[in-house]
Amino acid sequence: METVVSGIRSTGKLHLGNYYGAIKNFLKMQDEYNCFFFIADYHSLTTHPTPENLHGSVKQVLVEYLAAGIDPERSTIYVQSDLPQIPELYLFLNMNAYMGELERSTSFKDKVRANPDNVNAGLLTYPVLMAADILIHKATKVPVGKDQEQHLEMARTFGNRFNRLYNNEYFPEPYAFNFTEKLVKIPGLDGKGKMGKSEGEGNAVYLSDSPEVIRKKVMRAVTDSGPTEPNMAKPDEIQNLFDLLKVVSNDETYKYFDESYNNCQIRYGDLKKQLAEDMTIATEPVRNRIEEIAANTSYLKEVSAYGAEKARASAAKTINEVREIIGFKKF
């Protein structure tokens, strides 16, 4: 089996974009690949969370991974900081990562512009830590979006550079992997792009949101005054609502509102009410499991310990071999 690695930062709750854009594919991967799904708490340190927020966010993501259907028996679910081998490999890779290439990283430049008062070394070497996350399990497939493809390219660069430096074809090349032919884009409710945690509370519908919260968020979504002629192109904020409808509603519902728009008879209030109702139905099974699993502390500890044990076994094998290749041999 080929190895798949994917991580999510422990910076808050999972939303519909995470679920339809990634997790539903993870569920299908579990039977065909050797899957490692981790919670990236080291990565979240670049924004300096409080201890309480860090712990709470890690627990929240673990709960929601399990509630969404990721099986700890069929996949390896673990917390990044439970593997001391990751920062060790991060150190080794940093020795062969160059300032110029790190400073040219698009995500680094974006973060410097967005947070000029918090340009820390962790932001600069973020791609190296991501490479360590992938290479520690010698993964060949990494589910990533467009915004992470440069980081994945850098992971290949660091792995290949290690191989050349030590004249040893040790690390395989990891490549982007989406499992399905067609990527599912989940737009945000603000009409400005994809759904995301960093775009504000009202932009995202979370898997744990109550029906009342979902309804309020959807009813506040941006719309316009309606089409002025038949079959006119939908503006971005309207197209976003239809894209969401396509994901959570049935074909008949989508067709009804699409025809209403094309005939200039659309009532956005009705569209939003239907969208909120269908979102509530779509998230209900996961939401119920979130509440059940979050209350079962002993089960969460068991899953976390089991995942850490499995992940450490894989990571320890890699780091021991890397140390020997580099020359750290015991006398």
C-alpha positions in Angstrom: 0.0 0.0 0.0 1.2 3.5 -0.8 1.3 5.9 2.1 -1.0 9.0 2.3 -0.2 11.8 4.8 -2.5 14.7 5.5 -2.7 17.2 8.4 -4.9 19.9 9.6 -3.9 22.8 11.8 -5.4 22.8 15.3 -6.8 26.3 15.0 -10.5 25.7 15.5 -13.5 23.7 14.4 -13.9 21.9 11.1 -16.3 23.4 8.5 -18.2 22.2 5.4 -15.2 23.0 3.3 -13.0 20.6 5.3 -15.7 17.9 5.2 -16.7 18.0 1.5 -13.3 19.2 0.2 -11.1 16.7 2.1 -12.6 14.4 4.8 -15.1 12.6 2.6 -12.2 11.6 0.4 -10.3 10.5 3.5 -13.0 8.1 4.3 -12.7 6.4 0.9 -8.9 6.3 1.1 -8.8 4.3 4.3 -9.3 0.9 2.6 -6.9 1.5 -0.3 -3.9 3.3 1.3 -1.8 3.4 4.4 -3.3 6.6 5.8 -1.8 9.0 8.4 -4.1 11.8 9.4 -2.6 14.2 12.0 -3.5 17.3 13.9 -0.8 19.9 13.3 -0.4 21.5 16.7 3.3 22.4 16.1 2.2 24.4 13.1 -0.4 26.4 15.1 2.4 27.8 17.4 3.3 30.4 14.7 0.2 32.3 15.9 1.0 31.9 19.6 -2.2 30.3 21.0 -2.7 30.1 24.7 -2.3 26.7 26.3 -6.0 26.4 26.9 -6.9 27.3 23.3 -4.2 24.9 21.9 -5.4 22.0 24.0 -9.1 22.7 23.3 -8.5 23.0 19.5 -6.5 19.7 19.4 -9.4 18.0 21.2 -12.0 19.6 18.9 -10.3 18.4 15.7 -9.8 14.9 17.1 -13.4 14.7 18.1 -14.6 15.9 14.7 -12.3 13.7 12.7 -13.8 10.7 14.5 -17.3 12.0 14.2 -16.9 12.5 10.5 -16.0 8.8 10.2 -12.2 8.5 10.2 -11.6 5.1 11.7 -8.6 4.8 14.1 -8.4 1.1 13.2 -8.2 1.6 9.5 -6.2 4.8 9.6 -3.5 6.3 11.9 -4.9 9.4 13.6 -2.4 11.2 15.8 -1.3 14.5 17.3 1.8 16.0 15.6 3.5 16.9 19.0 3.2 13.2 20.1 6.0 12.4 17.6 9.4 13.7 18.8 10.9 12.3 15.6 9.2 15.1 13.6 11.2 18.0 15.1 14.3 16.0 14.8 13.8 15.4 11.1 12.8 19.1 10.9 16.2 20.0 12.3 18.1 17.8 9.8 16.1 19.2 6.8 16.6 22.8 8.0 20.4 22.2 7.7 19.9 21.8 4.0 17.2 24.4 3.4 18.3 27.8 2.1 17.2 31.3 3.2 16.5 32.4 -0.3 14.2 29.6 -1.2 12.3 29.9 2.1 11.9 33.7 1.7 10.5 33.2 -1.8 7.7 31.0 -0.5 4.4 32.6 -1.5 2.7 31.7 1.8 5.6 33.3 3.8 5.4 36.5 1.8 1.6 36.5 2.3 1.9 36.0 6.0 4.6 38.8 6.3 2.2 41.2 4.6 -0.8 40.1 6.8 1.2 40.1 10.1 4.2 42.3 9.8 4.6 42.3 13.6 4.8 38.5 13.9 7.5 37.5 11.3 8.9 34.6 13.3 11.4 31.9 12.3 8.6 29.3 12.5 6.8 31.1 9.6 10.0 31.2 7.6 10.7 27.4 8.0 7.0 26.4 7.9 7.6 24.5 4.6 10.5 22.5 6.2 8.2 21.4 9.1 5.6 20.4 6.5 8.2 18.4 4.6 9.2 16.7 7.9 5.5 15.7 8.4 5.4 14.1 5.0 8.9 12.6 4.8 8.8 11.1 8.3 6.4 8.4 7.0 8.0 8.4 3.5 4.6 9.3 2.0 4.1 9.4 -1.8 0.6 10.9 -1.8 -0.4 14.1 -0.1 -4.0 15.5 -0.4 -3.5 19.3 -0.8 -5.2 22.2 -2.3 -3.8 24.7 -4.8 -2.5 26.9 -2.0 -0.3 24.1 -0.6 1.2 22.8 -3.9 4.3 25.1 -3.5 4.9 23.6 0.0 4.7 20.1 -1.5 7.1 21.0 -4.2 9.5 22.2 -1.5 9.1 18.9 0.4 10.2 17.1 -2.8 13.2 19.5 -3.1 14.3 18.9 0.5 13.9 15.1 0.2 15.8 15.0 -3.1 18.5 17.3 -1.7 19.0 14.9 1.2 19.2 12.0 -1.2 21.9 13.7 -3.3 23.8 15.0 -0.3 24.2 11.5 1.2 24.2 9.7 -2.1 21.3 7.6 -1.0 17.9 7.4 -2.7 16.1 7.2 0.6 13.2 9.5 0.5 10.5 8.9 -2.2 9.0 11.9 -4.0 5.6 12.9 -2.6 2.9 14.2 -5.0 -0.4 15.9 -4.7 -3.3 13.5 -4.5 -7.0 14.2 -4.5 -8.4 10.6 -4.9 -11.4 11.7 -7.0 -11.1 13.2 -10.4 -13.1 16.3 -9.6 -12.3 18.6 -6.7 -15.2 19.9 -4.6 -15.0 23.6 -4.0 -16.9 24.9 -1.0 -17.3 28.6 -1.1 -17.8 30.8 1.9 -21.0 32.7 2.8 -19.4 36.1 2.3 -19.2 35.6 -1.4 -15.5 36.3 -1.6 -13.9 32.9 -2.0 -13.5 29.5 -0.4 -14.9 28.7 3.0 -12.2 29.1 5.7 -11.6 29.5 9.4 -9.5 32.6 8.9 -12.2 34.5 7.0 -14.4 35.2 10.0 -17.1 33.3 11.9 -19.9 34.2 9.5 -18.0 32.9 6.4 -18.0 29.2 7.5 -20.7 26.7 8.5 -19.1 24.4 11.1 -19.9 20.7 11.5 -20.8 21.4 15.1 -23.1 24.4 14.4 -26.6 24.0 15.7 -29.6 24.4 13.2 -30.3 27.8 14.7 -26.7 29.0 14.1 -26.7 27.6 10.5 -29.9 29.4 9.7 -28.7 32.7 11.0 -25.4 32.4 9.1 -27.1 31.5 5.8 -29.8 34.1 6.1 -27.0 36.8 6.4 -25.2 35.6 3.3 -24.6 38.3 0.7 -27.1 38.6 -2.2 -28.1 41.2 -4.8 -31.4 42.7 -6.0 -32.0 39.7 -8.4 -31.5 39.0 -12.1 -32.7 41.8 -14.5 -33.0 39.6 -17.6 -33.5 35.8 -18.3 -30.5 33.5 -18.2 -28.0 36.2 -17.1 -24.7 35.1 -15.5 -24.8 34.8 -11.8 -22.6 37.2 -9.8 -20.0 35.6 -7.6 -22.0 35.9 -4.3 -25.0 34.3 -6.0 -23.0 31.6 -7.7 -21.5 30.8 -4.3 -25.0 30.0 -2.9 -25.8 27.8 -5.9 -22.5 26.0 -5.5 -23.4 25.3 -1.8 -26.8 24.2 -2.9 -25.3 21.7 -5.4 -23.3 20.1 -2.6 -25.9 19.7 0.2 -29.3 19.6 -1.7 -30.8 17.1 -4.2 -30.8 17.7 -8.0 -34.5 18.6 -8.0 -34.0 21.4 -5.5 -31.0 22.8 -7.4 -32.9 22.7 -10.7 -35.9 24.5 -9.2 -33.9 27.4 -7.9 -31.7 27.5 -11.0 -34.8 27.8 -13.3 -36.3 30.4 -11.0 -33.1 32.5 -11.3 -33.0 32.1 -15.1 -36.7 33.1 -15.3 -36.1 36.1 -13.1 -38.5 34.7 -10.5 -35.9 33.9 -7.8 -36.7 34.7 -4.2 -33.4 34.7 -2.3 -35.2 34.3 1.0 -36.7 31.0 -0.1 -33.3 29.9 -1.5 -31.5 30.7 1.8 -34.2 28.9 3.9 -33.9 25.8 1.7 -30.1 25.9 1.8 -30.0 26.3 5.6 -32.5 23.4 6.0 -30.4 21.1 3.7 -27.2 22.1 5.5 -28.8 21.2 8.8 -29.8 17.8 7.5 -26.4 17.1 5.9 -24.5 17.9 9.1 -26.9 16.3 11.6 -25.3 12.8 11.8 -21.8 14.3 12.3 -23.1 16.9 14.8 -24.8 14.3 16.9 -21.6 12.2 17.0 -19.5 15.2 17.9 -21.6 15.7 21.0 -21.4 12.0 21.9 -17.7 11.6 21.3 -16.7 14.9 23.0 -18.3 13.6 26.2 -16.3 10.3 26.1 -12.9 11.4 27.5 -11.6 7.9 28.1 -12.3 7.0 24.4 -10.5 10.1 23.2 -7.4 9.3 25.4 -7.5 5.7 24.0 -7.6 6.8 20.4 -4.9 9.4 20.9 -2.6 7.0 22.6 -3.2 4.2 20.0 -2.6 6.6 17.1 0.5 8.0 18.7 1.9 4.5 19.1 1.3 3.6 15.5 2.7 6.8 14.2 5.8 6.7 16.4 6.6 3.2 15.1 6.7 4.5 11.5 8.5 7.7 12.5 11.1 5.9 14.6 12.0 3.6 11.8 12.6 6.6 9.5 14.6 8.7 11.9 16.8 5.8 12.9 17.6 5.1 9.3 18.2 8.9 8.6 20.5 9.1 11.5 22.5 6.2 10.2 22.7 7.7 6.7 23.9 11.0 8.1 26.5 9.3 10.2 25.1 9.4 13.8 26.1 5.8 14.6 26.4 4.4 18.0 29.8 3.0 19.0 
